[in-house]
Amino acid sequence: MKLERLLIKSKFQSLNSQKLSQVFKNSRKKSAWGIDINECFLRVAKITQVSQELLIDDLGIIEIPQVQSESNDSQSADVKKAIQAFLSKHNILKEDKVVMSISGQSVLPRFINIPPVEKKQLKGIVNYEAKQQIPFDLKDIVWDYQQLTEKVADTNSIEVGLFASKRATLDQLLANISPLETRLTAIQAVPLAIYNLISFDQQINGLTIIINSETESTDLIIVDGLYFWLRSIPTSKVDADLVKEIQRSMEYYKSLMREASNFQTILLTGNKFNEPNNVKFITDNFTYEVKIFKTLNNVKLSSNVNATDFNENILHFTPALGLALQGIGLGRIKINLLPPERIKTAEISKKKPYAIASLGCLALSLLIQYSGLYTRNTYLQNSETLYQKVLQNIKELEGKYKNAETHTQTNKSALDLISSVDPSRFIWLEGLDKLVSLIPNNVSLSNIQSSWIDEGAINSSKKVSAETVQPKKTVASTKPGPLKKLLLMGIKGESQEPSMRFIEEHIIKPVQSLTLFDQKVAAFKNVEIVPGSSRQVERKNGQGNHISFEIRWIVKSIDEIHDEENSVISLNGTSTPPNKS
């Protein structure tokens, strides 16, 4: 009977001390099957990761008849039948991962301490150590390793675990599951699969021993905070001999520890503990708290799984669930005893579609290149005619450009005049309506006019001369000087009230205070009666005398209005500016 030390410092704290969102790094859907085969059962479990949730999507137990024979042929035939029965009932998708179990009795563990080195140097050192530590020719075994402790500045070594199994054992397993061989991604030892499940799903408080008792063997896994230790015992009976071996293992573990260790909990799993008498026997022979693995904390059941059936058989599925967790990348121990050549074959098989697609793309690329060369050759053959046409088009475009340039220069003066016009030209949108509305009923308008004048045409007294009333003709110039234009407006009309005072009160003053749009100050300045325009008009029809008049003013620029509004704001909130007529 072998007793191996497996003292592993975990890279992670207990799952319950972390948020699940930190564990699930990829939110896309992933699925994996765990397939656990022993002498009596084929047990399968499928776990699907969707976003940050793990779901058990499928479960199955298929019994394998026990054969009392020195030959394994009958047993292998029954295993193959069980695999066929599994495939007939369960659908494995193309993208699903498949991880298979191998018993702890079939795996040889070795643990070595090596100097802390970089990862690129680790493989070479471990390969050398494997030749020294494993008592078999490396050609006859399949082995894998995992760095178990991190490189820390204060330590002078790191611990690496080696796990090996005979090729003959693995070849027999692969022959029995040949329909699944191409879908297989990993082979893992049962006790390591159980540890992956417990460390992921359960809250372990204090020093705990996990007892997994199956038909052909019993696995012991001791979990001690950041460490764990395991042993496989080749017995399937829960009796006094098993209790002695468990106690011996617990004492041996204590001897490995520098500090005193006290066990607190026993966790039972495996199909043997479906029998209440076996549970009672363990409880009666130990003083520690005994628990049965019967609840999942971080994995849920999907609607495809019957909750009652699962709860009744949960002790069967601990290895299969641990294998499935490793398949989707959530197992702490990632050992893979699948022969390397088969891993390469599987990788090549996965890459075949991409290789075919690459060849197709290459062929398409060559076809496109040939087509391009043919087209280019035809193009070159006609290049002379094409170039002549291009040159002719260039000459025509050059002539059109020169004509357009001449036309632009001709109209540049008018364009400059338009661009220099103050934005107040848009007062017609609102000014006419307000202007007409303020005219009294006994006053009639005969004319409303406007024109643009040069600012320099206004004399120092801000009186507009009669000569500037008429709009000047714009003379086109290729280089016009910068002129500021003012908009001059005026109205002509007659008042039935023959009094200038009436005109001043009811027409001039309203025009002086008229505001436009949302402005806060008057829009017009220099509002005045045109000299000589006022005169009495005698009506022959007996309607009495009327008075004719003409009033003109200048529209303020936007800048002037803004300046006046700012002045109003600065004068202690004054809302009505002084009249600037």
Backbone torsions as a table, in degrees:
resi	resn	phi	psi	omega
1	MET	NA	129.1	-176.4
2	LYS	-100.0	143.8	177.7
3	LEU	-129.2	111.1	-175.6
4	GLU	-111.2	142.1	177.6
5	ARG	-86.3	130.3	175.5
6	LEU	-131.2	88.4	-176.5
7	LEU	-110.0	104.9	-169.9
8	ILE	-122.8	126.8	174.8
9	LYS	-87.4	119.7	-178.1
10	SER	-72.1	148.0	175.5
11	LYS	-78.8	-12.5	-173.2
12	PHE	-127.2	153.0	168.6
13	GLN	-78.9	176.0	177.5
14	SER	-57.0	143.6	-176.9
15	LEU	-57.6	-34.1	-176.6
16	ASN	-69.0	-12.8	176.7
17	SER	-90.0	1.6	178.6
18	GLN	-121.7	161.9	172.2
19	LYS	-85.4	140.1	179.9
20	LEU	-59.6	-28.2	-179.2
21	SER	-64.0	-21.7	177.3
22	GLN	-83.2	-19.8	-179.9
23	VAL	-82.3	-42.2	-177.8
24	PHE	-85.3	101.8	-176.0
25	LYS	-87.2	-18.0	-177.2
26	ASN	-127.6	121.8	-174.5
27	SER	-84.0	-4.5	-179.2
28	ARG	-73.9	160.7	-176.6
29	LYS	-73.1	132.0	176.7
30	LYS	-136.5	143.1	179.5
31	SER	-135.0	147.9	177.9
32	ALA	-148.6	145.8	176.7
33	TRP	-105.2	134.3	168.8
34	GLY	-106.3	124.8	-178.1
35	ILE	-119.8	114.1	-176.9
36	ASP	-109.6	118.7	-179.1
37	ILE	-117.4	126.0	169.3
38	ASN	-129.0	-165.3	-174.0
39	GLU	-69.6	-20.2	-173.7
40	CYS	-118.0	-22.5	-173.0
41	PHE	-139.0	150.6	163.0
42	LEU	-114.6	115.5	-175.8
43	ARG	-121.4	132.0	-175.1
44	VAL	-127.4	148.9	175.7
45	ALA	-146.4	137.2	177.3
46	LYS	-115.7	127.0	176.9
47	ILE	-115.8	134.5	178.1
48	THR	-119.3	131.4	175.7
49	GLN	-101.5	118.3	177.2
50	VAL	-122.3	114.5	-177.0
51	SER	56.2	-118.0	-178.8
52	GLN	-109.5	33.7	-177.5
53	GLU	-133.1	137.5	176.2
54	LEU	-107.3	130.2	-178.2
55	LEU	-127.0	135.9	170.6
56	ILE	-83.3	110.9	-173.6
57	ASP	-92.6	-23.7	-175.1
58	ASP	-157.7	148.0	177.9
59	LEU	-143.9	154.6	176.6
60	GLY	-165.9	144.1	174.6
61	ILE	-129.2	125.1	177.7
62	ILE	-123.9	123.3	-178.8
63	GLU	-76.8	144.2	176.7
64	ILE	-116.6	122.2	-178.6
65	PRO	-60.3	138.9	176.6
66	GLN	-82.4	129.3	-176.7
67	VAL	-112.5	125.9	177.1
68	GLN	-93.2	89.1	-177.3
69	SER	-156.3	149.2	177.7
70	GLU	-72.3	-24.9	-179.4
71	SER	-88.8	146.2	178.8
72	ASN	-93.8	2.4	-174.9
73	ASP	-63.1	-45.2	-179.5
74	SER	-64.8	-41.8	178.8
75	GLN	-61.6	-42.7	179.7
76	SER	-63.0	-39.8	179.1
77	ALA	-62.9	-39.6	179.7
78	ASP	-69.1	-36.4	177.5
79	VAL	-64.3	-42.0	178.6
80	LYS	-62.3	-39.5	176.9
81	LYS	-63.9	-39.3	179.3
82	ALA	-64.8	-38.5	177.8
83	ILE	-64.3	-43.7	178.4
84	GLN	-63.1	-39.3	177.9
85	ALA	-64.8	-39.1	177.7
86	PHE	-62.5	-46.5	-178.4
87	LEU	-66.2	-29.0	179.3
88	SER	-74.3	-22.2	-177.3
89	LYS	-102.0	-22.5	-173.0
90	HIS	-125.8	143.1	-176.7
91	ASN	-104.8	114.3	176.9
92	ILE	-95.5	116.6	-179.0
93	LEU	-75.1	160.5	-176.9
94	LYS	-60.5	-36.6	-176.4
95	GLU	-87.8	-3.0	-179.5
96	ASP	-72.1	141.3	172.0
97	LYS	-88.2	149.6	177.7
98	VAL	-129.7	124.4	178.2
99	VAL	-121.5	129.8	-176.1
100	MET	-108.3	153.4	-179.7
101	SER	-99.1	155.9	168.3
102	ILE	-135.6	142.7	-172.8
103	SER	-65.3	153.0	178.1
104	GLY	-62.3	-27.6	178.7
105	GLN	-67.9	-20.1	-177.2
106	SER	-94.7	2.7	-176.6
107	VAL	-118.4	131.9	177.5
108	LEU	-103.2	116.4	178.7
109	PRO	-97.5	143.8	172.6
110	ARG	-139.6	144.2	-177.7
111	PHE	-128.4	132.1	-175.4
112	ILE	-129.7	151.1	173.0
113	ASN	-109.9	126.6	-179.2
114	ILE	-127.3	159.6	177.6
115	PRO	-60.4	148.3	178.2
116	PRO	-66.1	118.9	-178.7
117	VAL	-130.0	169.2	175.5
118	GLU	-71.4	157.9	-176.2
119	LYS	-61.2	-34.0	-178.3
120	LYS	-69.5	-20.4	178.0
121	GLN	-95.0	-15.2	-173.3
122	LEU	-63.3	-42.4	-174.9
123	LYS	-61.6	-42.7	-179.3
124	GLY	-64.5	-41.3	179.8
125	ILE	-66.8	-42.9	-179.6
126	VAL	-64.6	-38.2	179.1
127	ASN	-61.7	-40.2	177.2
128	TYR	-65.0	-45.1	-179.0
129	GLU	-65.2	-34.0	179.8
130	ALA	-60.7	-39.0	178.3
131	LYS	-64.5	-30.2	-178.6
132	GLN	-84.4	-34.5	-170.5
133	GLN	-91.3	-30.2	-175.2
134	ILE	-94.0	120.6	-174.2
135	PRO	-81.5	39.7	177.6
136	PHE	-140.2	158.7	172.1
137	ASP	-66.0	129.4	-176.3
138	LEU	-61.3	-20.0	177.1
139	LYS	-70.3	-23.2	-175.8
140	ASP	-95.5	1.8	-177.9
141	ILE	-131.4	164.6	169.2
142	VAL	-118.0	128.3	-177.4
143	TRP	-135.7	157.5	178.0
144	ASP	-145.7	161.7	-179.0
145	TYR	-138.4	161.4	175.7
146	GLN	-147.3	133.0	174.7
147	GLN	-70.8	125.2	-171.4
148	LEU	-102.4	-22.2	176.2
149	THR	-126.7	149.1	-178.6
150	GLU	-78.9	157.5	174.5
151	LYS	-75.9	115.3	-177.2
152	VAL	-118.5	143.1	-175.2
153	ALA	-59.8	-34.5	-174.4
154	ASP	-83.9	-6.1	-177.9
155	THR	-107.9	153.3	179.7
156	ASN	-108.4	14.2	178.6
157	SER	-158.2	160.0	172.9
158	ILE	-126.6	153.0	-177.1
159	GLU	-102.9	135.3	-179.8
160	VAL	-126.7	134.7	177.3
161	GLY	-100.3	130.8	175.7
162	LEU	-108.4	135.6	178.2
163	PHE	-131.9	128.0	-175.0
164	ALA	-133.3	150.8	176.0
165	SER	-143.9	150.2	-178.6
166	LYS	-68.4	141.4	178.3
167	ARG	-62.0	-36.7	-178.5
168	ALA	-60.6	-41.6	178.7
169	THR	-64.0	-44.5	-179.1
170	LEU	-69.0	-38.3	179.0
171	ASP	-63.5	-39.1	177.5
172	GLN	-63.7	-42.3	178.6
173	LEU	-62.4	-45.8	-178.5
174	LEU	-66.5	-33.5	177.8
175	ALA	-67.0	-35.8	-179.5
176	ASN	-70.5	-27.4	-177.2
177	ILE	-112.3	30.1	-173.5
178	SER	-51.3	-35.4	177.6
179	PRO	-63.6	-22.7	-178.9
180	LEU	-99.5	-5.2	-170.0
181	GLU	-59.3	-40.0	-178.3
182	THR	-71.7	-17.5	-179.6
183	ARG	-95.7	-8.6	-173.7
184	LEU	-74.3	133.0	179.2
185	THR	-112.5	-19.5	-179.2
186	ALA	-162.5	154.7	170.6
187	ILE	-123.4	129.4	-175.1
188	GLN	-131.9	147.0	177.2
189	ALA	-70.2	143.0	-177.2
190	VAL	-56.3	-49.8	-177.5
191	PRO	-62.5	-33.5	177.7
192	LEU	-71.1	-34.9	175.9
193	ALA	-64.4	-41.9	178.1
194	ILE	-63.3	-43.2	178.3
195	TYR	-60.9	-40.0	178.1
196	ASN	-58.9	-42.4	-179.8
197	LEU	-68.4	-48.6	-175.5
198	ILE	-64.1	-44.3	-177.8
199	SER	-67.9	-27.7	179.4
200	PHE	-81.9	-38.6	-167.0
201	ASP	-105.3	-24.7	-170.9
202	GLN	-109.2	152.0	173.5
203	GLN	-93.1	110.6	-178.7
204	ILE	-100.1	116.5	180.0
205	ASN	-111.7	119.6	179.2
206	GLY	77.3	-179.5	-178.4
207	LEU	-70.8	121.1	-172.2
208	THR	-130.1	141.8	172.8
209	ILE	-115.0	128.4	177.8
210	ILE	-99.2	125.8	178.9
211	ILE	-112.0	112.8	177.8
212	ASN	-109.5	103.6	-175.7
213	SER	-107.3	119.5	179.8
214	GLU	-117.9	-171.7	-174.3
215	THR	-65.9	-39.4	-173.4
216	GLU	-105.3	-16.6	-177.3
217	SER	-160.3	171.3	176.4
218	THR	-128.3	130.5	178.2
219	ASP	-106.1	132.8	175.6
220	LEU	-110.5	129.5	177.8
221	ILE	-129.8	117.2	178.5
222	ILE	-99.8	124.7	-179.7
223	VAL	-112.0	124.3	-175.5
224	ASP	-134.4	81.9	-179.4
225	GLY	62.7	-112.6	-178.6
226	LEU	-86.5	1.8	-177.1
227	TYR	-118.9	159.3	165.5
228	PHE	-149.0	160.3	-176.2
229	TRP	-141.9	144.5	-178.6
230	LEU	-140.2	161.7	176.7
231	ARG	-154.7	141.1	175.5
232	SER	-108.1	129.5	-178.4
233	ILE	-113.6	125.2	-177.5
234	PRO	-79.4	62.6	176.3
235	THR	-144.9	148.3	-178.4
236	SER	-119.1	0.6	-178.5
237	LYS	-96.6	134.1	174.6
238	VAL	-90.8	92.3	-175.6
239	ASP	-142.4	-168.7	-177.2
240	ALA	-63.7	-35.5	179.5
241	ASP	-64.2	-40.9	178.5
242	LEU	-64.8	-41.1	179.2
243	VAL	-60.1	-41.0	179.2
244	LYS	-63.2	-41.6	-179.9
245	GLU	-66.5	-36.6	178.1
246	ILE	-65.5	-45.6	180.0
247	GLN	-63.0	-40.4	179.1
248	ARG	-62.6	-41.0	179.5
249	SER	-65.6	-39.1	179.9
250	MET	-66.0	-40.4	178.9
251	GLU	-68.0	-38.2	178.8
252	TYR	-63.8	-40.2	179.5
253	TYR	-63.0	-41.0	179.0
254	LYS	-60.7	-35.4	-179.4
255	SER	-69.4	-21.6	178.7
256	LEU	-76.5	-24.7	-175.3
257	MET	-85.6	138.2	177.6
258	ARG	-71.9	-31.2	180.0
259	GLU	-105.9	158.5	179.9
260	ALA	-63.2	138.0	-178.6
261	SER	-125.7	133.8	179.8
262	ASN	-124.1	121.6	178.7
263	PHE	-70.6	146.5	-179.6
264	GLN	-122.1	-34.2	-170.9
265	THR	-138.4	145.7	170.1
266	ILE	-116.7	126.3	178.5
267	LEU	-112.1	121.9	-175.6
268	LEU	-101.5	135.6	174.9
269	THR	-149.7	168.0	-175.8
270	GLY	103.5	154.8	-172.8
271	ASN	-66.9	-21.0	178.8
272	LYS	-63.3	-26.7	-177.6
273	PHE	-91.8	14.2	164.8
274	ASN	-73.6	-17.3	179.4
275	GLU	-90.5	118.7	-177.9
276	PRO	-57.1	-32.1	-178.4
277	ASN	-64.7	-36.2	179.5
278	ASN	-68.6	-39.1	177.6
279	VAL	-63.8	-43.8	-180.0
280	LYS	-63.9	-36.5	-178.6
281	PHE	-65.0	-42.4	177.9
282	ILE	-65.6	-43.0	-179.1
283	THR	-61.9	-40.1	-177.3
284	ASP	-71.8	-22.9	-174.3
285	ASN	-101.2	1.5	178.6
286	PHE	-134.1	147.7	-179.8
287	THR	-93.0	0.1	-177.9
288	TYR	-86.3	164.6	176.1
289	GLU	-68.6	127.8	-178.9
290	VAL	-107.7	125.2	178.3
291	LYS	-122.2	151.1	175.1
292	ILE	-107.8	133.2	177.8
293	PHE	-69.7	106.9	-176.2
294	LYS	-141.9	3.5	-178.0
295	THR	-138.1	138.1	174.6
296	LEU	-102.4	136.5	-178.0
297	ASN	-100.7	-38.8	-172.9
298	ASN	-113.9	4.5	176.7
299	VAL	-126.1	131.4	-177.6
300	LYS	-110.5	162.8	175.4
301	LEU	-89.9	136.2	173.5
302	SER	-82.5	173.6	-179.8
303	SER	-69.3	-11.7	-179.8
304	ASN	-78.8	-14.0	-173.3
305	VAL	-109.8	132.6	177.6
306	ASN	-76.3	118.3	-174.7
307	ALA	-63.7	-38.1	-178.7
308	THR	-64.8	-47.0	179.0
309	ASP	-62.5	-38.7	-179.0
310	PHE	-66.2	-46.0	-178.8
311	ASN	-62.7	-33.1	179.0
312	GLU	-72.0	-25.9	-174.3
313	ASN	-120.1	16.4	-174.6
314	ILE	-59.5	-31.6	-178.6
315	LEU	-66.0	-20.9	177.8
316	HIS	-73.1	-27.5	-161.7
317	PHE	-102.4	5.1	-177.9
318	THR	-58.7	-46.3	178.1
319	PRO	-64.3	-42.8	-177.4
320	ALA	-63.5	-40.0	178.6
321	LEU	-67.6	-39.4	176.5
322	GLY	-63.8	-38.4	176.8
323	LEU	-63.7	-42.6	180.0
324	ALA	-64.8	-38.8	176.9
325	LEU	-60.1	-42.1	177.1
326	GLN	-62.9	-36.0	-179.2
327	GLY	-62.9	-33.0	179.1
328	ILE	-96.8	8.8	172.0
329	GLY	89.5	20.0	-177.4
330	LEU	-112.4	10.9	177.1
331	GLY	-88.8	139.1	178.7
332	ARG	-69.9	-43.4	179.6
333	ILE	-94.6	121.5	-171.7
334	LYS	-113.6	26.3	179.6
335	ILE	-59.6	138.7	-179.8
336	ASN	-133.5	112.0	-179.2
337	LEU	-98.4	16.6	171.9
338	LEU	-68.6	128.4	-177.8
339	PRO	-51.9	136.0	-175.3
340	PRO	-56.3	-37.2	-178.8
341	GLU	-65.6	-31.8	177.9
342	ARG	-74.9	-32.5	174.9
343	ILE	-63.0	-43.2	178.7
344	LYS	-64.1	-40.6	178.3
345	THR	-61.2	-42.1	178.9
346	ALA	-64.9	-40.7	179.0
347	GLU	-64.1	-41.6	178.2
348	ILE	-63.7	-39.9	179.1
349	SER	-61.8	-38.3	178.8
350	LYS	-68.6	-31.9	-176.2
351	LYS	-85.2	-12.0	-179.0
352	LYS	-55.7	-46.6	178.8
353	PRO	-58.8	-37.6	179.6
354	TYR	-69.3	-37.1	178.0
355	ALA	-64.7	-42.5	178.3
356	ILE	-63.4	-42.5	178.4
357	ALA	-62.8	-37.4	179.1
358	SER	-65.1	-43.3	178.0
359	LEU	-62.9	-39.9	177.6
360	GLY	-62.3	-42.3	178.3
361	CYS	-63.6	-38.3	178.7
362	LEU	-64.0	-44.7	178.8
363	ALA	-62.3	-42.3	178.3
364	LEU	-63.1	-39.6	179.0
365	SER	-62.7	-42.2	178.3
366	LEU	-64.3	-39.7	178.6
367	LEU	-63.5	-42.2	178.9
368	ILE	-64.6	-40.7	178.8
369	GLN	-63.8	-42.7	178.6
370	TYR	-62.4	-44.0	179.0
371	SER	-61.8	-39.9	178.8
372	GLY	-64.9	-41.0	179.0
373	LEU	-64.8	-39.4	179.2
374	TYR	-64.0	-44.2	179.1
375	THR	-63.7	-41.3	-179.9
376	ARG	-65.0	-38.8	178.6
377	ASN	-62.3	-42.6	177.7
378	THR	-64.7	-38.3	179.1
379	TYR	-64.0	-43.1	-179.4
380	LEU	-65.1	-35.8	179.7
381	GLN	-62.6	-31.1	-179.4
382	ASN	-103.2	14.0	-173.0
383	SER	-64.7	-36.6	-176.6
384	GLU	-61.8	-46.5	178.9
385	THR	-64.1	-40.4	-179.2
386	LEU	-63.2	-44.9	-179.1
387	TYR	-63.7	-37.3	177.8
388	GLN	-61.9	-41.5	178.8
389	LYS	-65.9	-39.2	179.5
390	VAL	-63.8	-43.5	179.4
391	LEU	-62.6	-39.9	179.2
392	GLN	-64.9	-40.9	178.4
393	ASN	-64.3	-36.9	179.3
394	ILE	-64.1	-42.7	179.1
395	LYS	-62.5	-42.9	179.3
396	GLU	-63.5	-42.3	179.0
397	LEU	-65.5	-35.8	178.5
398	GLU	-63.1	-42.2	177.9
399	GLY	-63.4	-42.7	179.5
400	LYS	-63.7	-37.2	179.8
401	TYR	-64.1	-43.4	-179.5
402	LYS	-63.8	-41.5	177.4
403	ASN	-61.5	-42.2	179.6
404	ALA	-65.7	-36.3	179.4
405	GLU	-66.1	-41.8	178.3
406	THR	-62.9	-44.1	-179.8
407	HIS	-63.0	-38.4	179.5
408	THR	-65.5	-42.3	179.2
409	GLN	-64.7	-36.7	179.7
410	THR	-63.1	-38.1	-175.9
411	ASN	-99.4	5.5	-176.7
412	LYS	-63.9	-38.2	-179.3
413	SER	-61.4	-46.3	179.8
414	ALA	-64.1	-38.3	178.5
415	LEU	-64.8	-39.7	177.8
416	ASP	-63.9	-38.4	179.4
417	LEU	-63.7	-44.1	-179.8
418	ILE	-63.4	-42.5	-178.5
419	SER	-68.1	-24.3	-178.8
420	SER	-85.6	-10.9	-178.1
421	VAL	-66.2	134.1	-178.4
422	ASP	-64.2	143.1	179.9
423	PRO	-58.9	-6.9	-179.0
424	SER	-69.6	-6.1	177.6
425	ARG	-59.5	-19.8	-178.1
426	PHE	-80.7	6.7	178.9
427	ILE	-66.1	-19.5	179.1
428	TRP	-61.3	-23.1	179.5
429	LEU	-63.3	-31.9	-177.4
430	GLU	-125.1	-28.4	-173.0
431	GLY	-62.6	-44.1	-177.5
432	LEU	-61.6	-41.2	-177.8
433	ASP	-63.2	-46.0	-179.7
434	LYS	-69.7	-36.4	-178.4
435	LEU	-63.5	-45.1	-179.8
436	VAL	-66.9	-35.9	-175.9
437	SER	-68.8	-25.0	-178.4
438	LEU	-88.3	-8.0	178.6
439	ILE	-71.7	127.0	179.3
440	PRO	-62.1	162.7	-177.6
441	ASN	-68.6	-28.5	-177.8
442	ASN	-90.5	17.6	176.4
443	VAL	-123.1	133.3	178.0
444	SER	-117.0	138.2	178.0
445	LEU	-98.8	134.7	177.9
446	SER	-105.9	-16.9	-175.4
447	ASN	-160.0	139.4	169.6
448	ILE	-128.5	122.9	-174.6
449	GLN	-134.3	160.8	175.8
450	SER	-150.7	154.1	177.6
451	SER	-159.0	158.8	178.0
452	TRP	-98.3	133.9	179.5
453	ILE	-129.8	157.7	175.8
454	ASP	-74.9	143.5	179.3
455	GLU	-61.1	-33.8	-178.3
456	GLY	-69.4	-12.7	-178.6
457	ALA	-77.3	-9.8	-179.6
458	ILE	-89.9	131.5	-178.2
459	ASN	-77.3	174.4	-173.5
460	SER	-63.0	-25.6	178.9
461	SER	-85.9	9.1	179.8
462	LYS	61.1	26.7	173.8
463	LYS	-99.8	133.3	-178.7
464	VAL	-87.9	125.8	179.6
465	SER	-69.7	158.3	-177.4
466	ALA	-64.6	-28.3	-177.9
467	GLU	-70.3	-24.4	-177.0
468	THR	-88.8	-2.7	179.6
469	VAL	-66.1	-41.4	-179.5
470	GLN	-75.1	135.2	179.8
471	PRO	-65.3	138.6	179.2
472	LYS	-81.2	149.4	177.3
473	LYS	-75.7	136.2	178.9
474	THR	-83.0	124.1	-179.5
475	VAL	-102.2	124.0	-179.1
476	ALA	-63.9	136.2	179.4
477	SER	-143.7	139.9	179.6
478	THR	-72.0	-25.3	179.3
479	LYS	-133.8	72.3	-178.0
480	PRO	-70.0	145.1	176.8
481	GLY	-74.9	158.1	179.0
482	PRO	-71.3	112.1	-178.9
483	LEU	-118.8	136.8	174.5
484	LYS	-97.6	123.8	-176.1
485	LYS	-98.2	142.8	174.9
486	LEU	-117.1	141.3	179.6
487	LEU	-92.6	117.4	179.7
488	LEU	-102.0	127.3	178.3
489	MET	-122.1	157.0	179.6
490	GLY	-160.2	158.7	176.5
491	ILE	-134.0	149.0	173.6
492	LYS	-122.2	144.5	178.8
493	GLY	-173.7	-175.6	179.3
494	GLU	-130.4	142.6	179.0
495	SER	-114.4	130.9	176.6
496	GLN	-70.6	-18.8	175.4
497	GLU	-90.6	103.4	-172.5
498	PRO	-78.7	60.6	-178.0
499	SER	-141.0	127.5	177.7
500	MET	-66.9	-31.2	178.2
501	ARG	-61.8	-37.8	177.8
502	PHE	-62.3	-43.1	-179.5
503	ILE	-64.8	-41.6	179.9
504	GLU	-64.1	-42.5	-175.9
505	GLU	-74.2	-38.5	-169.7
506	HIS	-104.6	-6.9	179.1
507	ILE	-126.4	-55.9	-174.4
508	ILE	-63.3	-51.6	-177.5
509	LYS	-62.0	-43.2	175.8
510	PRO	-59.5	-38.0	178.5
511	VAL	-65.7	-38.8	-179.4
512	GLN	-62.9	-34.9	-176.3
513	SER	-97.9	6.3	-177.1
514	LEU	-67.6	129.4	174.8
515	THR	-112.2	149.9	-178.9
516	LEU	-120.2	154.7	177.6
517	PHE	54.0	-134.5	179.5
518	ASP	-105.9	23.7	-178.1
519	GLN	-75.1	153.7	-175.9
520	LYS	-101.1	-5.2	-179.1
521	VAL	-125.4	163.6	-178.6
522	ALA	-61.1	144.1	-175.6
523	ALA	-87.4	-16.0	-173.4
524	PHE	-118.4	155.7	174.7
525	LYS	-139.0	166.3	179.3
526	ASN	55.0	42.4	178.0
527	VAL	-76.0	123.2	-175.5
528	GLU	-155.3	161.0	173.4
529	ILE	-84.5	131.9	178.0
530	VAL	-63.7	124.7	-179.7
531	PRO	-54.3	133.9	177.3
532	GLY	80.9	2.7	-176.9
533	SER	-89.7	-16.6	-175.5
534	SER	-92.2	128.0	178.2
535	ARG	-157.9	157.0	178.8
536	GLN	-78.9	139.0	177.8
537	VAL	-120.1	120.3	-178.6
538	GLU	-93.3	127.2	-178.7
539	ARG	-93.5	134.0	-178.4
540	LYS	-80.8	-17.7	-175.7
541	ASN	-87.1	10.1	175.7
542	GLY	81.1	13.2	-179.0
543	GLN	-81.5	1.4	179.5
544	GLY	92.1	178.0	-178.5
545	ASN	-85.8	142.4	173.7
546	HIS	-115.4	167.7	175.1
547	ILE	-125.1	128.2	177.2
548	SER	-92.8	152.6	-178.3
549	PHE	-152.7	162.5	172.2
550	GLU	-139.9	126.1	-179.2
551	ILE	-120.5	139.0	177.7
552	ARG	-135.3	161.5	179.6
553	TRP	-161.0	170.4	178.9
554	ILE	-112.4	136.1	177.0
555	VAL	-81.6	126.8	179.5
556	LYS	-66.3	147.5	175.7
557	SER	-76.9	163.9	178.1
558	ILE	-60.0	-39.6	179.8
559	ASP	-63.6	-41.1	179.2
560	GLU	-62.3	-43.7	-179.1
561	ILE	-63.3	-43.9	179.5
562	HIS	-62.0	-41.2	179.4
563	ASP	-62.6	-43.1	-179.4
564	GLU	-65.8	-39.5	179.3
565	GLU	-64.0	-40.7	177.4
566	ASN	-63.8	-37.1	178.3
567	SER	-65.4	-37.8	179.5
568	VAL	-63.7	-42.0	-178.9
569	ILE	-64.3	-38.4	-177.7
570	SER	-73.5	-17.4	-178.7
571	LEU	-88.6	58.6	173.9
572	ASN	52.1	41.2	174.0
573	GLY	80.2	15.8	178.4
574	THR	-62.2	127.0	-175.6
575	SER	-94.0	-20.5	-177.9
576	THR	-121.1	114.7	-177.5
577	PRO	-73.3	160.6	176.3
578	PRO	-65.0	148.3	-178.2
579	ASN	-70.5	128.9	-178.7
580	LYS	-110.4	29.0	-179.3
581	SER	-72.0	NA	NA
